[in-house]
């Protein structure tokens, strides 16, 4: 299954030339992961942090295909490309503009990698490509 979301390109995303400043794409990728966990997994970042848990990004690879401009609307998709014991790699695409692979690791209170909780793992497995 694929998670989708449309993100409009706003002034805050752009450089003086009116195109997306490339670090903003990394923010949009994180936006996709965060909202996937909130809307699909049912485990938002706020409650996660309040419980002393975390899911830091440990790797991020991005390919920029063509520029996005102020006013564009990018249709983003996210799929679980790989699921490990305590990690997951997501393939995230912003239309035909950008493609990213981001790897996160589940951490519990002691800040060491821990196995995914069963309920989260089941949802991630259902979205595994």
N, C-alpha and C positions, 0 to 999 in steps of 0.2 A: 504494500500500500504506500501511497505517496501523500505526504502532507504538502498542501499548497497555501500560498498567501500572496496577496498583491501588496507591493510596497511602492507608493508614489515617490518619485524623486523630487525632493523639496530643496529650497534655498540652502538649508543647513547642510545638505550633502555635497554641495557644489563648490568648486574653486572659482576664482574670478572669471574664468573662461566659460562658466556655466555648465561644466561637465562634472561628473562625480569625481571627487578627490578620492583616490584609490583606497585609503584607509577606511573610508566610510563603508566600502563594501564589506570589510571585516566586521564592522558593527552590524550590518544587515544580516550577515551570516549568523552572528550570535543572536540577533533578533529572531531568526528562524528557529534556531535550536531552543531558545528560551520559550518561545510561544508554542513550539511542538510539545515541550514538556508540560507546559501549563494546560493547553487545550486537548492534547491527545493522551499523553501519559498520565495526566492528572496529578502531577507532582511539580508545582511551580517553584521557582527559585526562591521566593520569599519564605515559604514554609520550610524548604530545604535548608536554607541558611539558619532559620530559627531553631531547627533541630540539630544544628551543628554538623550538617552534612554539606557536601560540595561536589562540584563536577567541573573541575578546571579543564580548560583547553590545554592539551599538551603538544598538539601539532596542528598547523594550519598551512595548507597549500592552496594557492589561488592562481587561476589563469584568467586574464582579462582579454575578452574576445573583441569587444568594440565599446566605444564610449556610450554612456548614458547621459542624457541632458535634462536640465531643469524642466519639469512637467511630464517627463516620461513616467510610465507605470510599468514596473517590472513584475512579471508573474514568476514568483519563486517556487521552487519545489525542493523537498527534502526527502531522502530515503536513507534508511540504515544500510550502509554498504558492508559493514563488518561489525560483528558483535563478539567481544571477548568476555573473559571472566569478570573483569572490572572496567573494561574500556568499550567504547563504541566509536566507529568512524562513520560520519554522515557525509553523503554526497549532496551538496547544496548548489542549485543552479538558479541564477537570476536571469531567466529568459535565455536569450542568445548572447547576453552581454558578459557574464562572468560565471565561472565554475569553481567551486571550492570543495576541498576535502578537509574536514575538521575532526580531530580525534579528542574525545573527552575521557576522563577517568573518574569513576565513582570513588569518592572519599568519605569515610565516616569520621566520627569525632576525633580520632587520633591522627588525622591527616595522612593516613597511609591508604594505598589502593585497597579497596574491599570489593567483594563480589556484589554484583547488582542485587538489590532486593528483589524477591520473586515477582512481585506485582509489576515492577518496572521492567524486569527482564522479559516477562510475557508480552508486554506491549511492544517492546523493542523487537522481539522476535517476529511479531505480527507485521512489523513494518520493514523487516529485513528484505533487501532486494534479492 
